[in-house]
């Protein structure tokens, strides 16, 4: 059974930084592409970033490009999202998710249906 646990959210002022973490178990972590997505109240889920199984390839939504950095430590089964220059519009519940197959590459990562294994999320609130 795949389990995913996100942590690291909080309240921060605009322009500040946060680093989110996510641990995954029940799968061979270094075989899977991983993503971060977010959902704000009343809005659809939005893919934020994707990282390939090895960490060699990373992709970002235009809304966070240049401000967020995704990374992973396969030895620790852990995924990270470093968020800098935060804006009020970044306020959302953030989730990490694993691909449904051990494909390893991001491909069409914007199709969030590919990533069914996610946790309870961690809340990020950015005040203006």
C-alpha positions in Angstrom: 0.0 0.0 0.0 1.4 3.3 -1.1 1.5 6.0 1.6 2.5 9.6 1.1 3.0 12.2 3.9 3.6 15.9 3.2 5.0 18.4 5.7 6.6 21.8 6.0 3.7 24.1 5.3 2.9 27.2 7.3 2.1 30.9 7.3 4.6 33.2 5.7 4.7 36.8 4.5 4.8 37.6 0.9 8.4 37.4 -0.3 9.3 34.7 2.2 10.3 31.1 1.7 9.2 27.7 2.8 10.5 24.2 2.1 8.0 21.4 1.8 8.9 17.7 2.3 7.2 14.5 1.3 8.0 10.9 2.3 6.6 8.0 0.3 6.5 4.3 1.3 5.0 1.2 -0.2 6.7 1.7 -3.6 10.2 1.6 -5.0 10.6 5.4 -4.7 13.4 5.8 -7.2 11.4 4.1 -10.0 8.7 6.8 -9.9 8.3 10.3 -11.2 6.8 12.5 -8.5 4.9 15.7 -8.6 3.7 18.5 -6.4 0.3 19.9 -7.0 -1.8 22.4 -5.2 -5.4 23.3 -4.7 -6.8 26.6 -3.4 -10.4 26.9 -2.1 -12.9 27.0 -4.9 -10.2 26.3 -7.5 -9.2 23.3 -9.5 -6.1 21.3 -8.7 -3.0 22.8 -10.4 0.2 20.9 -11.2 3.1 22.8 -9.8 6.2 20.7 -10.6 7.4 17.3 -11.7 10.7 15.4 -11.2 11.9 12.3 -13.0 12.9 9.2 -11.1 16.6 10.1 -11.1 16.1 13.8 -10.5 17.8 14.6 -13.8 14.7 16.2 -15.3 12.5 18.8 -13.7 9.5 20.7 -14.9 7.5 23.7 -13.5 4.2 25.4 -14.1 4.7 28.9 -15.5 3.3 30.4 -12.4 6.1 29.1 -10.2 9.0 28.9 -12.6 12.1 30.7 -11.3 10.7 30.7 -7.7 10.2 27.1 -6.8 12.7 24.2 -7.0 11.8 20.5 -6.8 14.3 17.9 -5.7 14.4 14.4 -4.3 16.6 12.3 -2.1 16.1 8.7 -3.3 18.1 7.3 -0.4 15.6 8.8 2.0 12.5 8.3 -0.1 11.9 12.0 0.2 10.7 14.7 -2.2 11.2 18.4 -1.6 9.8 21.7 -2.9 11.8 24.8 -2.1 9.5 27.8 -2.4 11.0 31.3 -2.6 9.6 34.7 -3.3 6.2 33.5 -2.2 3.1 35.4 -3.3 -0.4 35.5 -1.8 -1.6 33.6 -4.9 0.5 30.7 -3.8 -1.8 30.1 -0.9 -3.2 26.6 -1.2 -3.1 23.1 0.1 0.0 21.4 -1.4 0.2 17.7 -2.1 2.9 15.5 -3.4 1.9 12.5 -5.6 3.4 9.4 -7.2 2.8 8.2 -10.7 0.5 5.3 -11.1 3.2 3.3 -12.9 7.0 3.0 -12.5 7.5 4.8 -15.7 10.0 7.2 -14.2 9.6 10.2 -16.6 7.3 13.1 -16.3 5.8 13.1 -19.8 2.4 14.6 -19.7 2.6 15.4 -16.0 -0.1 18.1 -16.2 -2.6 15.2 -16.4 -3.0 14.8 -12.7 -5.0 11.6 -13.1 -1.6 9.9 -13.7 -0.7 10.5 -10.1 -3.2 8.8 -7.8 -1.0 8.3 -4.7 -1.1 11.4 -2.6 -1.4 12.3 1.1 -3.3 14.7 3.3 -1.5 17.7 2.1 0.2 20.6 3.8 -1.3 24.1 4.0 0.7 27.0 2.7 -0.7 30.5 3.5 1.1 33.6 2.2 0.0 36.9 3.7 0.3 40.2 1.9 
